[in-house]
Amino acid sequence: MLNPELIRKDFPILQQQINGHPLVYLDNAATTQKPRSVIHRLVHYYESENSNVHRGLHELSNRATTAYEAARERTRTYLNAAEADEIIFTRGTTESINLITHAWGLSQLKPGDEILLTEAEHHSNLVPWQILAQRSGAALKFIPVTANGASLDPAGLDTHLTPRTKIFAFTHISNTLGLVNPAAEFCRRARANGTLTLVDAAQSAGHRPLDVREIDCDFLAFSGHKMAGPTGIGVLYGRRTLLESMPPFMGGGEMISSVSYDSVKYKPAPYKFEAGTPNIADAIGLHAAMDYLDSLGRAAIAEHDMHLAAYAHEKLSGLGFLRILGPEQGRAGLVTFAMQGVHAHDVVEMANVHGVALRGGHHCNQPLMKKLGTPATARASFYIYNTPAEVDRLASVLQKIHDYFVR
Amino acid sequence: MNLDELYQTVILDHAQRPRNYGELPQATVFVQGDNPTCGDEVTVYLKISPDQKIEDIKFKGAGCAISQASTSLMTLKVKGKTCAEALALNDVFHDMLAAPEVPPLPPGFGDLKLLEGVRKFPQRVKCATLGWNAMKQAILEARG
């Protein structure tokens, strides 16, 4: 069992007041706050270890390289990947997915091929595929969501996996619906169809245990800043055989073994996909974040996440003037809603006056929101330091907002 | 922070009962605007006479109280004015919201002044100017 009251003390930013009220930070799906241990690790790196990595021969370069590669190995264990060479550091989930669409997609796909997504994808797991489809001539297909976004169409995978489906990319946890997709089952069925898989783990990597060998996906992407880690760092996990067969994404220093004016030899993965000086400090910060989360226990984190989500769903439904998107049961830690008679911007504005941080808009899910008939919604998303009392506060503030606008 | 400065009675009234709401089948030009602070969209329809007067104006869209009210107030002010006058009014309105100093407001500015409170909520300036920008775009498009 997590103790969020105790956990909060590790997060300096949560101690402040907003407009005379204690900060109730409920925008974790957008980004999470960082514990002292992560902040201090970054400071220590810059105060004692900083240097460029991989080719320096001096002491500081050794320290930086050791710490950076230790972060890679730590990520391997965090995901239970087979080899550290399967871990590529990127800027985030979006860049990881673009790496695949460019390096794998452009070299593999041709007209007649199909890319399978779902209707519940974040723009970062939609737009790169749209670009790839346009450039390669492949077709984009979508597994539909059911009414109100409660689930994916159960027959959807069966009807949409065809002999032409080359890759199936899907979100593990939807950032608007709170829907949790059965990643291992999806990957098993795709594999049986000869289809590769990419799991968008942006919302799941910091919220529950993640085992890439159990899920048995081909690619998996996530961001450090959504799991108590720094911004500007993310991970792409890729099956070694696939990474070896892929051409590079970006070219530059650090990813070559030799260059002449008219030819180049690339390093093997993962270095082949890490052009230029990497985001060294933040990879090391991510390592500290992983250690912090595992010190709490990711199973305990998942339990807290689901419990708070269920409590919030119950409390907010009880208000009687909210339309809540997503599943009735078994949702992950967020609640997206539309308030009758009050636009999301106005809800979020007034919540802010009361110290409650929500997000309003389409949450990078524009086509999904349009399909569900909710162009603008507000979202409360939870993390390890949020409490049931904060959910109560949210409900009471939403009541105040409704009373203010609906006269 | 006083939300009553932002959501004054007149503003809420316009948000809930927007004036000149609807489509204009005989529009000379129409433009759809989207708010980068996602979740608002508005389409502004103009009927412009040969002597460059805005004979009729309507708008449709979904958006927050600020964007709806601001667009509604805009249509009341701009209807019957020349395109040049409408563009000038747009500049003053924009400056009232976003310039370092509030400029002198022309006579007849009226209820538009009620939106001055948006200055204290900089994230909402884009909501308040959404319909105005679409109106300006429409005029410029009609000019060709």
Contacts between the chains, C-beta under 8 A, distances in Angstrom:
chain1	res1	chain2	res2	distance
A	19	B	1	5.2
A	342	B	65	7.8
A	343	B	39	7.3
A	343	B	40	8.0
A	343	B	62	7.9
A	343	B	63	6.4
A	343	B	64	3.9
A	343	B	65	6.1
A	343	B	68	8.0
A	344	B	39	5.5
A	344	B	64	7.2
A	345	B	37	7.1
A	345	B	39	6.1
A	345	B	40	7.1
A	345	B	63	7.8
A	345	B	64	3.5
A	345	B	65	7.8
A	345	B	66	7.1
A	345	B	67	7.8
A	345	B	124	7.2
A	345	B	127	6.2
A	346	B	7	7.5
A	346	B	64	5.1
A	346	B	65	4.9
A	346	B	66	7.5
A	349	B	3	7.2
A	349	B	6	7.4
A	349	B	121	6.9
A	349	B	124	7.0
A	350	B	3	6.0
A	353	B	1	5.5
A	353	B	3	5.5
A	360	B	39	6.1
A	361	B	37	6.8
A	361	B	38	3.5
A	361	B	39	4.1
A	362	B	38	4.8
A	362	B	39	6.0
A	366	B	38	7.6
A	375	B	39	6.2
A	375	B	41	7.1
A	375	B	62	5.4
A	376	B	38	7.3
A	376	B	39	3.0
A	376	B	40	7.1
A	376	B	62	7.1
A	376	B	63	7.7
A	376	B	64	7.4
A	377	B	39	7.9
A	404	B	3	7.7
A	404	B	7	7.6
A	405	B	7	7.7
A	405	B	12	7.1
A	405	B	65	7.3
A	407	B	12	8.0
